[in-house]
Amino acid sequence: MPLPVPNLDDRTFDQLVTEARTLIPRYLPAWTDHNPSDPGITLLELFASLIEAAIYQINRVPERSLEHFAALVGVARQPKDSITETPITETLRRALEALERQGRAITVNDFEQLAKDEFEKCVEHTALDTTIARAKVIVEVVKAEETSHVFPEEQVVKVVIVPNEPDNPTPIPSDDLRQQVFRFLRQRSLITTRVRVVRPDYTHVSVAMTVVRDFSGRLASDTVRQNVAQAIRDFLHPLKGGEDGTGWEFGRAVFRSELYQLIEGIAGVDHVRQLLLNGDTTASEVPEVPLSSPTSLVVLQEVRVTVVDT
């Protein structure tokens, strides 16, 4: 959305003349003839006309100034002696894109945006084995006993990347892709920043359930079974799962209540009779399945759906 252009002055000729006439009695009480035939009124209207023209110019920025503004961010307009001169609107569009482009990684959001969005723009597609669908950044404190490569209690920026492989239930970035992302981020981060580009962890989750079919829906049992199984696969998917459909949130546990809500909202399902997570029993149902780490995602190991009529 473009920024609104302010109107620096919106007074018209009539408003300027009226305002000037109201000031005459205050500053020149002896001036009593305010008719248009008076030479003073004629001069007053002349000055009002000149001021209105100046106001018109104030609210309009010349193209020469716009060219200088674009040049400040390294965007030059095509010279006038070329075959076709670039419109000033096109030059401003490229200048705005240059301003929006993230070039430095300082905050957590900077690292995530660079790894997910800017990396693909700056690297040739032929040099990539796949694009990056998701990126998660976690700042960790590495203790001295954990590694000998950093100073004690030093912070490390851990960048977790997930490749864009929607048909793969456990997308894992290749070593070459991680190395390319590391070099890309290292060139754009502060010199003292420790960066690590890692793979995501995956926590295995199995789901077994018994659902009661809704007779009013008139759907066959096999159709209901397939719809329920597919809905669970999509909901827990690392790239298209979660509540917003952009991928299961890193490190977020799988809650039993959310699965109940998901399944009972599917057409053809009356209610869920039994839901087992990771082989638990009805006597010891766990409210959630925690993930192994803050960088972990869910991989659905098994889905078993039984549909009954009563």
N, C-alpha and C positions, 0 to 999 in steps of 0.2 A: 504494500500500500504506500503510495507516494506521500511525502510530507505536504501538508496544505501550505500554499503560498500565501503569506499574510498580505493584506491590503494596507499599505502604509498610510494612505490618506484617501478618503473617499468623498471629500467635499467637492461640490459642483460649483459652477460659475454663479448661479443664483444664490447659493448659500454663502459664498465668499462676499458677494456684493451686499447681501443683507447684514452679515456680520460687521462689515466695515461701516455701513450706515449707522448701526446701533452704537458704534464707538465715537461718532462725530460729536454728539452733545457732551460726551465726557471730556474729550481732549480739546475740542474747538467749539466752545459754546457760542461764539459769534457767528459761526457758519450756520445759517438758518435756511438757506435755499438748497433743498435736497432734490430738486426736480432734475430730470435727465438733461435739460438744456443747460444746466450749470456746468462750467468747465471743470470744476473740481470733481463732480460726479462722473464726468466723461473720463478723467484720468483714473478715478477709482475703478471704473469698469474695465479700463485698459489693463490696469495692474491685476485685476481679478482674472482676466483672460490669460495673462502671462502665467499667473500662479496655477491656473487650471492645467495649462500645458506642461508646466514643470511637474505637477502631481502625476500626470499621465506618464511622464518619463520615469518618475521615481518607482512606480509599480512595475516597470518592465526592465529586465536585465538584458543588456545587449549580448549578442552571440559572442562577441570578442571576449567579454568577461567569462561567459560560460566555457569557452575554450580554455581560458587560463585556469579555471577551477578544475576542469578535467585533467589538465596537464599536471596539476599538483599530485595526482595519484598515478601518474605515468601513462595516461591515455591521451594520445595525440589525435587531432582531427586530420582527415585527409586534406592535403593542401589544395588551395583553390585552382592552381594551374594544372591539376590532374584532369583526367577525362570526366570523371563524375565526382563531385564533391560530396563527402559524407554528410548527411543531415545532422544537425546539431543534436536532435533527439537520439540518434543512434550513438553519437559520441557520449552523451550523458548516460545512456543505458550501460555502455561498457564501463564508464567510470563508476557507476553505482555497483556493478558486479565486482569491480576491483576492490571497492571498499568493503563489500560483504564477504569477500574471500578471506578465510582465516589463514594467517601466515605464521603465527607463533603459538606455541603450546605452553601455557602457564598454569591455567586452572584445569580441574578435572574435565569440565565441559569442553575446554579447548582440545584436550587430547582425544576425547571421544569424537568430536566433530572432525578433527583432522584424519583420524584413522578410518572413519566410516564414510565421510563425504569427500573431503579434499584429496585424499590419497588417490582415489580412482580418477579424479580430474587431472592430476598432475603426472600420472604414470600412464604410459602407452598401454592400451588394452592388449596389444600383442605380447607384452611382457608379463601379463598376469595369467595365471592358470584359472583364476576365478575372482569374482568381485567379493567385497565384504558386505555382509548384510547387517551385522550388529557389532557393536564394540562396547565394552564395559571397562571402566578404569577404576582401580582400587589402589589407594596409597597405603603401603604396608611399611612397618618398621622392622627391619632385619636386625636380629641380635647377633652378637659376635660369635656365639657358638654355632650358629646356623650356617655361616659361610665365612670364608677368609678373604673374599674379594671386596668387601666394603668395610667401612669403619663401624665400630659398635653403635647401635641404635640409629643407624642411618635409614632415611626414608627411601623407598623404592616405588616408582610408579609402575604398577603392573597393568598392562593393557591386554585385555582378553578380546580376541577377535573371532568371529564366527563367519565362515565363508557362505556365500549365497548358493546353497545347494538344497532347494526346497524338497527334493525327493529323497534326501538322505536323512534318516532319523537322528543321526549323530554326526553332523557336519564338523569336520576337523580341518583346520588350515594346514597347508603343507609347510615344511621347513623353509622353502624358498619364499613363500608368501610372507611368513613371519619375519624373515630377514629383510625383505623389501620394506615392510611396514616399519620395522625398527630403524632402518637407515633414514626413512622419510621423517619419522618423528624425532630422531636424534638431531637432524639438521635444523629442526625448528623449535627445539626446547632449550632451556637455559643450560649453560655449560656444566653446571654442577648437578643437574638432574640425572638420576639413575633410572633408566627405562628398561623394562622387560616386556616383550611381546610373547604371550603364552597362549596355549590352547585352552578351551573351556573344559571343565570337569563335567562328567555325566553321572547322575545318580539313577540307578535302575529302579523302576517302579512297575509293579504288576497290579492289575485290576481284575477282580472277578466279581460278577454281580448277577443278581436275579431280578428281572423287572417284570411287572405285570402289564400285559397288553391292554390297551384301551379299546373296547369293542366298538365304541362310537366312531373311532377313527377309520375303521374298515381296512387297516393295513395288515398285510400278512406278517406272520411271525418272523420270517427270514428278512423281510424288509426292515422291520423294527430292529432286529438284531444288528443288521449292517449299519443302520443309521446311528445307533447308539455307539457301536464300536468306532465308527468314523468320527463321531463327535468328540469322543475321548481322545483319539489320536490327534485331532486338530487342536484341541484345547491344551494338550500338554506338549505340543510341538515346539522345538526351540526357535523356529523362525516365524511361524504363523499362529502360535498358541497364545494363551493368556486372555484376559478380559478384553483387551483392545485389538487382538489379532495381530500384534507385531512381534510375537515371540514370548515364550515363558520368561518371566522375570528372573534374573540371575539370583541364585541363592534363596529363592522363595519356596517355602514348603508347599506340599500338595495337601490341601485341606479337604477333608471328607465332605464337609458341608457344601463346598463349591461344586463337587461332583454330583451330589444329590440335586442341587439346583439346576445344574446343566442337564442331567439325564431326564429329570421330570418335566423339563420344558421342551422335550423332543416330541414331535407328533407321533402318535400311536402308543405312547407310554402313559399308563395310568399312575403308577407309582413304583418306587424301588423297594423291593422286599428285602434284599440283602446286598451289602456292598463290602467287599473285602479288599484291603490294601496290603500288598506284600505278604499275602497268605495269613493274615491275622484271623482270629476266630471271632464268632459273634459274642463270645463271653469276654473278650478283651479287645474291643474295637479301639483303635488309636484315632484320636481326632485329626491327626495330620502325619505326614511323612516328611521329616526334615531332610534337606539336601546336605550333601557332604561338606560344602564350602560356600563362601560368598560368590565364588566364580562358577558355581555348578549350575547345570541345566538338567532337565528331565529327559530320560530316554525310556520310552514305554517298552518294557521287556515282554509283557504278555497282556492281552485283553481277552477275557472270557465272559461272554454275555449269554445268559440263559433267559429265554422269554417264556413266560407261563400265562395262561389265560385267567387263572383264579389265584 
